[in-house]
Amino acid sequence: MEGRYFADAVFRMYRQYCSRVGLRAQVMKYEVVEGGDSTGGANESPLQEAVLEIQDVGAYDRFRGEAGMHRVQRVPSTEKSGRTHTSAVAVWVLPSFPENATSEEDHNDPESLFYVNPAEVREEKMRASGAGGQHVNKTESAIRLTHEPTGVTVSMQDSRSQHTNRKSAWALLRSRLAQKRREEREEQAQALRNSVLSKDRITRGDKIRTYNYSQDRCSDHRSGLDVHNLPDVLDGGETLDKIMDSTREWLIQRDIQALIAEEEATAAASTSEKAKKAKR
């Protein structure tokens, strides 16, 4: 449960960061676990899942380095012996798309990463659960979509409007399927790269960052940067800028190395093929 409270802290960190730097952010989903006793920090809720959509151009490039497992080390408020607990929360960064998208991001184009065949999606209507007054118990405004070929499922119940929930659910489903397809393409490209680069590949099982409360420290395990003033990090302040900037620089260098390795692998394959033909 401790991880769910920290998930709320991470969610608020990104919301406050967007507010500070002037990015348009919309909460598409915010779902908490009912009946949990708080073990986290002040004003933290036991977060089940939240979706924050950043609506400005370039947002994916800015935030893509935040995807992965974020580890927290702190003493829960209910811990009587003062022991430090370690938990982790998953952060996904999914590409979005404009309403009037074209080319690869056109969700009406069957060749697009975002295209979803409606015939392959099962829609279920249900009554919303959780807080929200009598309305949620009387109307079936919640929507759940299941992409049957892949088993990817999304649900939305934040709005009282079934139409709004359906629209948000479809947007989230397209984004998740696009990310899945993009990862599959990257895995195919990865086969061309050498074993040295494969060791640097980020997976969702990796702990990419640690937030240590007792040491007032935040460490990014990819760029190697350690910063202090943890409260400012969690407030989405300028200290978080330093961490995100170091991660983006690390990603750029990794991408450059990957391109070089891919070109070398392609050149080596071409040379080998020419050598085989010369021997015939």
C-alpha positions as CSV (number, residue, x, y, z in Angstrom):
1,M,0.0,0.0,0.0
2,E,2.9,2.4,0.7
3,G,3.7,2.3,-3.0
4,R,0.2,3.6,-3.9
5,Y,0.7,6.6,-1.7
6,F,4.0,7.4,-3.3
7,A,2.4,7.0,-6.7
8,D,0.1,9.9,-5.7
9,A,3.1,12.0,-4.8
10,V,4.7,11.3,-8.1
11,F,1.5,12.1,-9.9
12,R,1.2,15.5,-8.1
13,M,4.9,16.1,-8.9
14,Y,4.3,16.0,-12.6
15,R,1.1,18.0,-12.4
16,Q,2.9,20.8,-10.4
17,Y,5.9,20.6,-12.8
18,C,3.5,21.2,-15.8
19,S,1.9,24.1,-14.0
20,R,5.2,25.7,-13.2
21,V,6.6,25.5,-16.8
22,G,3.4,26.4,-18.5
23,L,2.4,23.0,-20.0
24,R,-1.3,22.3,-20.5
25,A,-2.1,19.1,-18.5
26,Q,-5.5,17.4,-18.3
27,V,-6.3,14.7,-15.7
28,M,-8.0,12.0,-17.8
29,K,-8.2,9.4,-15.0
30,Y,-7.7,9.5,-11.2
31,E,-8.7,6.3,-9.4
32,V,-7.9,5.5,-5.7
33,V,-8.1,2.4,-3.7
34,E,-11.0,2.5,-1.3
35,G,-10.7,1.9,2.4
36,G,-6.9,2.3,2.8
37,D,-5.4,3.8,5.9
38,S,-2.8,6.5,5.0
39,T,0.8,5.4,5.5
40,G,2.2,8.0,3.2
41,G,3.0,11.7,3.4
42,A,0.7,14.6,4.0
43,N,-2.3,14.8,1.6
44,E,-1.4,11.6,-0.2
45,S,-4.1,9.2,-1.4
46,P,-3.7,5.4,-2.2
47,L,-3.6,5.8,-6.0
48,Q,-4.7,2.9,-8.1
49,E,-4.1,4.5,-11.5
50,A,-4.0,8.0,-12.9
51,V,-3.6,9.3,-16.4
52,L,-2.3,12.8,-17.1
53,E,-2.4,14.0,-20.7
54,I,0.1,16.7,-21.6
55,Q,-1.4,18.6,-24.6
56,D,1.6,20.6,-25.8
57,V,3.8,19.8,-28.8
58,G,7.0,18.1,-27.8
59,A,5.7,16.7,-24.6
60,Y,6.5,13.1,-25.4
61,D,10.2,14.0,-26.0
62,R,10.3,16.0,-22.8
63,F,8.8,13.2,-20.6
64,R,9.9,10.0,-22.3
65,G,12.8,9.6,-20.0
66,E,10.4,9.5,-17.0
67,A,9.1,6.0,-18.0
68,G,10.1,3.2,-15.8
69,M,10.1,2.2,-12.1
70,H,10.5,5.0,-9.6
71,R,11.7,3.7,-6.2
72,V,11.0,5.4,-2.9
73,Q,12.8,4.8,0.4
74,R,11.1,6.4,3.4
75,V,9.6,5.7,6.8
76,P,5.8,5.4,6.6
77,S,3.8,7.5,9.1
78,T,2.4,4.3,10.7
79,E,5.9,2.7,11.1
80,K,6.4,2.6,14.9
81,S,9.9,1.3,14.9
82,G,11.2,3.9,12.5
83,R,12.2,1.3,9.8
84,T,12.7,2.6,6.2
85,H,10.4,0.9,3.7
86,T,11.3,0.5,0.0
87,S,8.5,0.6,-2.6
88,A,8.3,1.3,-6.3
89,V,5.7,2.8,-8.7
90,A,5.5,2.4,-12.5
91,V,5.4,5.5,-14.7
92,W,4.3,5.0,-18.3
93,V,4.9,7.7,-20.9
94,L,2.6,7.1,-24.0
95,P,2.5,9.2,-27.2
96,S,-0.7,11.1,-27.8
97,F,-2.0,12.4,-31.1
98,P,-3.7,15.5,-32.4
99,E,-7.5,15.5,-33.2
100,N,-6.7,16.2,-36.9
101,A,-3.7,14.0,-37.2
102,T,-2.2,12.9,-40.5
103,S,0.4,10.3,-41.7
104,E,1.7,7.9,-39.0
105,E,-0.5,9.5,-36.2
106,D,-3.8,9.4,-38.2
107,H,-5.9,7.0,-36.2
108,N,-8.2,6.6,-39.3
109,D,-5.3,5.3,-41.4
110,P,-5.0,1.5,-41.2
111,E,-1.2,1.9,-41.6
112,S,-1.0,4.2,-38.6
113,L,0.4,3.0,-35.2
114,F,-2.7,4.5,-33.7
115,Y,-5.3,2.7,-35.9
116,V,-7.7,0.4,-34.1
117,N,-10.3,-1.6,-35.9
118,P,-13.5,-1.0,-34.0
119,A,-14.6,-4.6,-34.9
120,E,-11.8,-5.9,-32.7
121,V,-12.8,-3.9,-29.6
122,R,-15.3,-5.1,-27.1
123,E,-17.1,-2.3,-25.2
124,E,-18.8,-2.8,-21.8
125,K,-20.9,-0.3,-20.0
126,M,-21.1,-0.3,-16.2
127,R,-21.9,1.7,-13.2
128,A,-19.0,3.7,-11.9
129,S,-17.5,2.7,-8.6
130,G,-16.1,4.8,-5.7
131,A,-16.9,8.3,-4.5
132,G,-19.1,10.6,-6.5
133,G,-22.5,10.8,-4.9
134,Q,-25.7,9.1,-5.9
135,H,-25.1,9.6,-9.6
136,V,-22.5,6.9,-10.0
137,N,-24.9,4.3,-8.5
138,K,-27.8,5.1,-10.8
139,T,-26.3,5.4,-14.3
140,E,-24.0,3.2,-16.4
141,S,-21.6,6.0,-17.4
142,A,-18.4,4.0,-17.0
143,I,-16.9,2.5,-20.1
144,R,-14.4,-0.4,-20.5
145,L,-12.8,-1.2,-23.8
146,T,-10.9,-4.5,-24.6
147,H,-8.8,-4.9,-27.7
148,E,-9.4,-8.6,-28.2
149,P,-6.4,-9.5,-30.4
150,T,-3.9,-8.2,-27.8
151,G,-6.0,-8.3,-24.6
152,V,-5.2,-4.6,-23.8
153,T,-8.0,-3.2,-21.6
154,V,-8.7,0.3,-20.5
155,S,-11.5,1.7,-18.4
156,M,-12.8,5.2,-17.8
157,Q,-15.3,6.5,-15.3
158,D,-14.1,10.0,-14.3
159,S,-16.9,11.8,-16.1
160,R,-20.6,11.6,-15.5
161,S,-21.0,11.6,-19.3
162,Q,-20.9,8.2,-21.0
163,H,-19.9,9.9,-24.2
164,T,-17.0,11.7,-22.6
165,N,-15.8,8.5,-20.9
166,R,-16.0,6.6,-24.2
167,K,-14.0,9.3,-26.0
168,S,-11.3,9.3,-23.3
169,A,-11.2,5.5,-23.2
170,W,-10.7,5.3,-27.0
171,A,-7.9,7.9,-26.8
172,L,-6.1,5.9,-24.1
173,L,-6.6,2.6,-25.9
174,R,-5.1,4.0,-29.1
175,S,-2.1,5.4,-27.2
176,R,-1.4,2.1,-25.4
177,L,-1.6,0.1,-28.6
178,A,0.6,2.6,-30.4
179,Q,3.2,2.3,-27.7
180,K,3.0,-1.5,-27.9
181,R,3.5,-1.4,-31.6
182,R,6.3,1.1,-31.4
183,E,8.1,-1.2,-28.8
184,E,7.7,-4.1,-31.2
185,R,9.4,-2.1,-33.9
186,E,12.1,-1.1,-31.6
187,E,12.7,-4.8,-30.6
188,Q,13.1,-5.6,-34.3
189,A,15.6,-2.8,-34.7
190,Q,17.4,-3.9,-31.6
191,A,18.2,-7.2,-33.2
192,L,20.6,-5.3,-35.6
193,R,22.5,-3.7,-32.7
194,N,25.4,-5.2,-30.9
195,S,25.5,-6.8,-27.5
196,V,27.1,-3.8,-25.8
197,L,24.2,-1.5,-26.6
198,S,21.7,-4.2,-25.5
199,K,23.1,-3.9,-22.0
200,D,22.0,-0.3,-21.9
201,R,18.5,-0.9,-23.0
202,I,15.9,0.3,-20.5
203,T,13.2,-2.1,-19.5
204,R,10.2,-1.4,-17.2
205,G,11.7,-3.8,-14.6
206,D,14.6,-1.4,-14.1
207,K,14.6,1.0,-11.2
208,I,15.4,4.2,-13.1
209,R,15.3,6.6,-10.1
210,T,15.4,6.5,-6.3
211,Y,13.8,9.1,-4.0
212,N,15.4,8.7,-0.5
213,Y,13.6,10.8,2.1
214,S,16.0,10.3,5.0
215,Q,19.0,11.5,2.9
216,D,17.0,14.3,1.2
217,R,18.3,12.8,-2.1
218,C,17.0,11.9,-5.5
219,S,19.2,9.8,-7.7
220,D,18.8,9.0,-11.4
221,H,20.4,5.6,-12.1
222,R,20.9,6.2,-15.8
223,S,22.5,9.6,-16.0
224,G,24.2,9.1,-12.6
225,L,23.1,12.4,-11.2
226,D,22.4,12.8,-7.5
227,V,20.5,15.9,-6.3
228,H,19.4,17.0,-2.9
229,N,16.4,19.2,-1.8
230,L,13.9,16.3,-2.3
231,P,10.9,18.5,-1.3
232,D,11.6,20.7,-4.3
233,V,11.8,17.7,-6.6
234,L,8.4,16.4,-5.4
235,D,7.0,19.9,-5.8
236,G,8.0,19.8,-9.5
237,G,10.5,22.5,-8.9
238,E,13.8,23.5,-10.6
239,T,15.6,20.6,-9.0
240,L,13.4,18.3,-11.0
241,D,14.5,20.2,-14.1
242,K,18.1,19.2,-13.4
243,I,17.2,15.5,-13.2
244,M,15.0,15.5,-16.3
245,D,17.6,17.4,-18.3
246,S,20.3,14.9,-17.3
247,T,18.1,12.0,-18.4
248,R,17.3,13.6,-21.8
249,E,21.0,14.1,-22.4
250,W,21.6,10.5,-21.5
251,L,18.8,9.4,-23.9
252,I,20.3,11.5,-26.7
253,Q,23.7,9.9,-26.3
254,R,22.2,6.5,-26.1
255,D,20.2,7.1,-29.3
256,I,23.3,8.3,-31.1
257,Q,25.3,5.2,-30.1
258,A,22.4,3.1,-31.2
259,L,22.4,4.7,-34.7
260,I,26.1,4.2,-35.0
261,A,25.9,0.6,-34.0
262,E,23.0,0.0,-36.4
263,E,24.9,1.5,-39.3
264,E,28.0,-0.6,-38.4
265,A,25.9,-3.7,-38.2
266,T,24.3,-3.0,-41.6
267,A,27.7,-2.3,-43.1
268,A,29.1,-5.5,-41.7
269,A,26.2,-7.5,-43.1
270,S,26.6,-5.9,-46.5
271,T,30.4,-6.6,-46.5
272,S,29.7,-10.2,-45.5
273,E,27.2,-10.7,-48.3
274,K,29.6,-9.3,-50.9
275,A,32.4,-11.6,-49.7
276,K,30.1,-14.6,-50.1
277,K,29.2,-13.6,-53.6
278,A,32.9,-13.1,-54.5
279,K,33.6,-16.7,-53.4
280,R,31.0,-18.1,-55.7
